[in-house]
Amino acid sequence: MTSLQKFEPKTFVIPEFRLQSGRVMRDVTVAYRTLGTLAPSRDNVVLVTHGYTSGPQMISPGGVTGEGAWSQLVGPGKPVDTNRYFAICPNMLGSSYGSTNAASIDSATGRPYGPRFPDITVSDIVATQRLLLNDFGVDKFVAVVGPSYGGYQAFQWAIDYPTAMRGIAPVVTAPSVSRERSEARAANFRATLSQNPNWNGGDYYDAGGVLDTMIDIRVATLKTYGIEARLKQSMTDPKEIEAAIRKEATQWAKGFDANSLIILANALRGFDVTPRFSDIQAKVLFVLSRTDQLFPPDIAPGVMKGLKSAGVDADYFLLDSDLGHSASGLDAHKWAPRLRAFMESLN
């Protein structure tokens, strides 16, 4: 199917959304972007789920670094071929690129949610996406594909709505996160942000912001992701490399809400789909990066054994890259053929 490529941010509003906790949020907005054309049969959808600190701009045409990295995988003639598929990338509930988050106004108070944003789960995030697809008239679709936190969502989709998709491709990710790890991450962010005099317990929106602290947090994160290896391909001066890292961190920090770091970390408390592997009916392509510090390849045997033992049709691919956690986008060419073959196997 050939189509005029469309790329524009849109929003969908859920008048009343009941969280797993039982709390009802009103007028929940889900921002999303699309590429391609929805088929008349409404069965050519590929859901692209973004990472922890990125958003729907990850599928921006022409982007090769940063938040647009997956443009090498999603687009006309790419593995997720938008001449054929309708790709939709929704911003997570609680994130910072158009969906309801801590900076949004709570209709009950008329003030930003701030630190009072309700506790959410990965299932809650996925449920907003299910309602978004329902609004498109889409019941069953082709696949869920996504890196990092997007991989968590792919796994969650497969157990919460096992008959909805034919395949999932969780990339540089895992099917579970220890409660201690997620709680420690949230606590570390909170402790770091609390050092900023404007933080005010998370009510910082009228206090001048926490940009400098967010830049420092992002610099550390980018180094964990493997940015230095990427920059050393074109730079040799350590000062030049550090300046480039800080420039990229600053660009991100200007657009990401500090409370979102805590909200999304807390949403992972108790995230563990492994006890429900037997519920998965979708075909699985599990992809890790050889140099990823966050999700090292040595977790693969356990994950694959669990999937196979549960009767899941699962395959594993090791991305041979020096670019760590960022490899799925920045070294997209190294695994694009495997993703293309996986997409073909779903038809």
N, C-alpha and C positions, 0 to 999 in steps of 0.2 A: 504494500500500500504506500503510495507516495503522498506527501502532504506538505502544505505550507508550514514551516516550522514556526511555532509561537512560543514566546518566552516573556512572560509578564507576571508580576506578583499579584496574587488575588487573595481574598479572605473569605472564610466561611464562618458563620456564627452559630453556635449551639445555644439556644435560649436557656436551657437548663441541663447541666451536666452533673450526673451523680458520680462522685469518686468512689473508689473501693472502700474508703473509710466511712462512706455514708453521707458525707457532706455534699451539699449541692452548690455548685458554682453557677452563677447566672451570666449569660451573655459571654460565653467563652469563645474567643476568636482563634481560629486556626489559619495561619498564613501559609500559602503554598505557591509553588511555581510549577509550570508544566512545559513540556516539550513534546511536539508531535500532535497528532489528531486522534481523538477518541473514535474508535470504530463504531458504526451503527449498531453492531452487536454488543458493544461495550465490554468486550472480553480481551482487549489488547493492552491492558494496563500493567505497567511495571511500577511498583512503589519503591522509590529511592529514599532511604532513611539516612539522615545526616548524623555526623559525629557530635560529641559533647559540646564543643565550642564553635561549631560551624552552623550552617543553616541551609535553606533552599538555594542559596547562591552557589552551592557546591557544583550544581549542574549548569552554571552560566556558560554559554557558548564562548569559546576562546580562552577561558581561564586555564592556566597551566600550573599555577602555584596557589598557595594559601587556600582560601575557601572555595575557589573555583576548580580545584584539582580534578574532580571527577568528570570534567568536560571531555577528557580523553576517552571516557568509557561510555558516556551517554550523549547521543546525538546522531545525526544522519550518517549511516554507514558504520557507526561504532558498535561495540558488542551489544549494548542496549540501543538498538537501531531505531531511532525515532521516525524513520521512514515507514516503520512497521508497528512500533509500539507507541503507546501514549505514556510517557514518563511523568510521574507526579512526585514532587518532593515537598512534603509538608514540614513546617517548622514545629518542633516539639512544643507541647504545652509546657510552660515554665521557662522556655528559652527566650532568646533576645531579638528575633528577627521577624516580628509582627504578630506572633501568637501571644495570648494572654500570659503575662508573667508578673513579677513583683512590681514592676513599674506601672502596670495597668491600674486603672481606677477600680476599686472595689465598690460596686453599686450600693452595697449596704452601708458604707461609711462616707463615700464621696472622696476618699483619699487613696493614694497608691497602697496596694497590698503591703509592700515592703516586706519586713520579716514575718508578717502575719499571713503570707501566702500559704495556702493549705498544703499539708503533706500529700504528695502524689506518688504514684508508682509507675513502673514501666508499663504495666497493664493499663493504667489510666491514659498514658500517652498514646498507646496503641488504640485504645477505644475511641479517642478523638479522631484518629485516622480512619477507623472503621466507619464512623458517622460521616466523615468527609466523603469517602467513597460511596456510601449509601446515597449521598446527595447527588452524586454523579450518575446514580442508577447502576452502580457497579456492585455486583454480588461476588462473583468469582473473577479472579484475575490471574496474570501470568506468574509474577514473582515479586518477592521483596528482596532487595539488594542494598547493602549498606556497610560502611566501615565503623569500627570502634563502637560507640554508643548506638550507632545505626545497626550494628550487628546484634546488640542486645535486643533491639526492637524486632529484628528479623526473627530471632529465636522466639520472642514472646508472641509474635503473630502466629508462628507455627503451632503453638500449644493453645492459644486462646481462640483461634479461628482455623482449626486444622484443615478444613475443606475449602478454605477461601482461595488459596493459591496453589500453583503446581510446583513451585520451587522457591527456595530461599538461598541466598548467598551471603552469609555472615562473614565479614572480612576484618582482619586484625582485631579480633574480639574474643569473647568466651561466652559459654552458656550460663555462667554463674559468676558472682562477685561475693567475696566474703563480707559479712556485715561489718566486721572490724575494719576492713579496708575502706569501705564506702563511708563509714562514720568518721574514720580518721581523716579522710580527704576533706569532708565537709568541715570538720573541726579545724583542720589546718588552714583552710581558706578563711574561716571565720576569725581565727586568731591573727592571721596576717592582715586582714582588712581592719580589724579592731585597732591596729596600730595607727591607722590613719585618723587624724582628729575629726574628719568630716563623716566618719562612718556612722556614728550615732545609732549603733545597734542594728543597722540596716536601713534606717530611715534617713538616708543621705541625700535624697532627691532635691531638697531645698537647701542643702548645706554646702554646696560647691563641688560635690562629686569626689570620687576617689581614683581619679585617672592615674596618678603616679603609681599607686599601689597595684592597680590592675596591669600596668605596663610591666612592673617587676614580676608579677605572677605569670604573665604571658611569656616573658623572656625565659623563665625557668621551665615552663611547659614546653616551649619550642625546642629547648635544648634536650629535654627528655624525648621529644618526638624525633630527634635526629637532624635538626636544621643545620648544625655545623657541618655534617658530612655533605649535605647538599650544597652549601655555600662554598665549601672548599673545592668544589669542582670548577669554580670560576674565580675564586679569591685566594690570596695567600697571606695577606697582612691581617694579623689577629685583630687589630683595631678596626680595620675595615669590616671584618666579619662581625664583630660585636656591634658596630654601628648599624649594619644591615639587619641584624636580629632585632635590635631595639626599634628600628623603623617599622619592621613588620609587626612587632608587638604593639606599637603605638597605634597603628592603623586598626588592629583588632580591638584594642582597649577602648577606643572611641565609640565602638558600636555594640559592645557587649555589656549587659547589666551584671553588676557584681553579685547581686542576690541570686542570679540564675546559676552561678557556680555552685552555690550551696543547695539550692532547690533540686538541681539535677543529680548532685552527689547523693543527697538524702533519698532520692527516688530509687536508688539502687540498693537500699537496705533490704536484705532478704531476697534480692533477685537471684533466682536459681531455677532454671527450667529442667535441670538434669533428672529430677524425679519423674518428670512427665515426658521424657523422650519417647515413650511408647505411644503418646498421643500424636506425634508428628506424622503426618501423611505426605507432606511435601518432600520432594527430592532436595537434598542438601549439598551445596558446595561450600566447604569450610576452607578459608584461605588465611594463612599467617605469613608474616614477614620474617626472614631469617635474622634480622638485627633488631627486631622490635623489643624494647625493654619492658613495655607494658604487658604484652601478650607473647611471650617467648615461644618458640616452636616446640619446646619440650612439653607443652600442655596438649599438643595434638594427639599423641597416642591415647591418652585417657579419654579425650573427647570422642575420638573416632571409635574407640572400643565401646563406649557407652551408647553411641548412636547405632552401631552395628548390632550390638546385643539386644537393642530395643526393636530391631527389625527395620530401621530407617535406611532408605536408599541414600547413602552418603558417600561423598568423595572428598579428598583433601588435596590441596595444592600449596606448596611452599614457594613463596615469592622470594627469589634470590636477589636481594637488594641490600645496599649499604645505607639506605635512607630510612631505616627504622620504622616507626609507627606511621610515618607519612608516605610509605612506599606505595600504598595501593593507588594513590593518585599520581604521585611524582614519578613513579616507575610503572605507570599504567601499561606501557607496551609489553612489559615482562609477564603480565598475566592476562592481558586482554584476549589473547586467543583461547585461553581456558574458559574465560567468562563467556565468550562468544559460543563456544561449543556447548557450554551448559545451557545457555538460552535456547540454542537450537534443539537441545534434547527435551525441552519442555513443550515443544510443538507437535 
